[in-house]
Amino acid sequence: MGLRLRNPLVVASSTLTGSVKKVVACEKAGAGAVVLKSLFEEQILQETDRLAAKLDTTAHPEAHDLFKGMGSSYFLDDYLKLVEDVKKRVQIPIIASVNCVSPGSWTSYARRLEGVGADALELNVFLLPSDPLVSAREIEKSYLDIVRRVRKSVAIPVAVKLGPHFTGLAAMTEELRKAGANGITLFNRFYRPEIDIEAVKVVPAKLFSSDKEMPFSLQWIALLSSAVAVDFAANTGIHDSTGVIKQLLAGAKVAELCTTLFENGIDYLQTILSELSSWMDRHAFASPSDFTGLLSKGRSANPELFERGHYIRSLVGVN
Ligand SMILES: Cc1cc2nc3c(=O)[nH]c(=O)nc-3n(C[C@H](O)[C@H](O)[C@H](O)COP(=O)(O)O)c2cc1C
């Protein structure tokens, strides 16, 4: 994406990156870059609706709309100030993150964030493909439309953080590249509701990942990193230095970390960095670029291991 990072560890968008103090702590602990917590348009709309509902606007009905406009800009300004303040305090690249519901907001937020100094954007696009009347192609077009619009509006690098629900993921990433994405983050970990069978009700699921979730993004990074000319960021289930090294070998340029830093504290970045460095010494790699993508499908000595034939052979061999 053209960003210069001192190492490939990126703190993923979350409350770990939601204040100046926390971002300063990320830098101090060794992060190569941070993705700020997302600016959620939906949250802004809900918050302004809630506040506007409390207004007595019987005398001046237009006051309601005026207030909502002011409310939106208040929340947006708050986020812009976070970017501005963070940029004054740290040297590492700051990637702002947006999640919008209306097409126009993606571009207007993107422009404003570029204006206050964000080094790059990560588009946190979340379109749950749950409507039986909306086809895969329609959903893909929405993603591409967002990326094209944002690309036209800003000059800074743009990454797209994707969930795993794509039928033609390889073709989709290539189309996103053509639409102007410089980076792709695989995969976002969406909220998953849980069912409590004793209470017989739907309850919030746990927010944190397990390291057992990592093989999914590892496989896709390995398959796509040598096939699609964008920078891939690996995400979900990367909990330690082993996970980071695997993802880099598969072809990720960076590893985005979240759960492990909540569970072990932000200083765990130092442990991961020092273990990464010892591993590099043991294998005589001077820099991550010496081994990034070494085991991607395109460069691996055994590309058949990524292919369907291997899967079938493995199953046949199991008695
Ligand atoms: C408390 C919390 C807040 C999060 N907030 C955001 C957010 O604002 N934007 C976003 O794109 N992802 C958000 N995420 C998702 C993380 O960035 C990341 O994609 C996910 O946790 C998977 O990475 P992990 O396995 O290292 O936790 C959040 C995750 C957690 C646990």
The ligand as an SDF file (V2000), in Angstrom:
LIG
                    3D

 31 33  0  0  0  0  0  0  0  0999 V2000
  -13.9940   -5.2180   21.1740 C   0  0  0  0  0  0  0  0  0  0  0  0
  -13.8320   -5.2760   19.6710 C   0  0  0  0  0  0  0  0  0  0  0  0
  -14.1170   -4.1480   18.9040 C   0  0  0  0  0  0  0  0  0  0  0  0
  -13.9780   -4.1980   17.5100 C   0  0  0  0  0  0  0  0  0  0  0  0
  -14.2530   -3.0790   16.7830 N   0  0  0  0  0  0  0  0  0  0  0  0
  -14.0450   -3.1140   15.4290 C   0  0  0  0  0  0  0  0  0  0  0  0
  -14.2390   -1.9420   14.6450 C   0  0  0  0  0  0  0  0  0  0  0  0
  -14.5990   -0.8650   15.1420 O   0  0  0  0  0  0  0  0  0  0  0  0
  -14.0060   -2.0410   13.3060 N   0  0  0  0  0  0  0  0  0  0  0  0
  -13.5800   -3.1900   12.7050 C   0  0  0  0  0  0  0  0  0  0  0  0
  -13.3500   -3.2050   11.4860 O   0  0  0  0  0  0  0  0  0  0  0  0
  -13.3900   -4.3200   13.4360 N   0  0  0  0  0  0  0  0  0  0  0  0
  -13.6070   -4.3070   14.7680 C   0  0  0  0  0  0  0  0  0  0  0  0
  -13.3660   -5.4180   15.5090 N   0  0  0  0  0  0  0  0  0  0  0  0
  -12.8860   -6.6420   14.8220 C   0  0  0  0  0  0  0  0  0  0  0  0
  -11.3510   -6.7290   14.8820 C   0  0  0  0  0  0  0  0  0  0  0  0
  -10.7400   -5.6490   14.2080 O   0  0  0  0  0  0  0  0  0  0  0  0
  -10.8550   -8.0250   14.2150 C   0  0  0  0  0  0  0  0  0  0  0  0
  -11.2410   -8.0230   12.8610 O   0  0  0  0  0  0  0  0  0  0  0  0
  -11.4280   -9.2840   14.8730 C   0  0  0  0  0  0  0  0  0  0  0  0
  -11.4400   -9.1920   16.2820 O   0  0  0  0  0  0  0  0  0  0  0  0
  -10.6090  -10.5130   14.4490 C   0  0  0  0  0  0  0  0  0  0  0  0
   -9.2510  -10.4050   14.8650 O   0  0  0  0  0  0  0  0  0  0  0  0
   -8.7210  -11.2330   16.1580 P   0  0  0  0  0  0  0  0  0  0  0  0
   -8.9540  -12.6700   15.8890 O   0  0  0  0  0  0  0  0  0  0  0  0
   -7.2800  -10.8610   16.3010 O   0  0  0  0  0  0  0  0  0  0  0  0
   -9.5460  -10.7730   17.3110 O   0  0  0  0  0  0  0  0  0  0  0  0
  -13.5200   -5.3980   16.8890 C   0  0  0  0  0  0  0  0  0  0  0  0
  -13.2260   -6.5210   17.6800 C   0  0  0  0  0  0  0  0  0  0  0  0
  -13.3680   -6.4630   19.0550 C   0  0  0  0  0  0  0  0  0  0  0  0
  -13.0240   -7.6940   19.8720 C   0  0  0  0  0  0  0  0  0  0  0  0
  1  2  1  0
  2  3  1  0
  2 30  2  0
  3  4  2  0
  4  5  1  0
  4 28  1  0
  5  6  2  0
  6  7  1  0
  6 13  1  0
  7  8  2  0
  7  9  1  0
  9 10  1  0
 10 11  2  0
 10 12  1  0
 12 13  2  0
 13 14  1  0
 14 15  1  0
 14 28  1  0
 15 16  1  0
 16 17  1  0
 16 18  1  0
 18 19  1  0
 18 20  1  0
 20 21  1  0
 20 22  1  0
 22 23  1  0
 23 24  1  0
 24 25  2  0
 24 26  1  0
 24 27  1  0
 28 29  2  0
 29 30  1  0
 30 31  1  0
M  END
$$$$
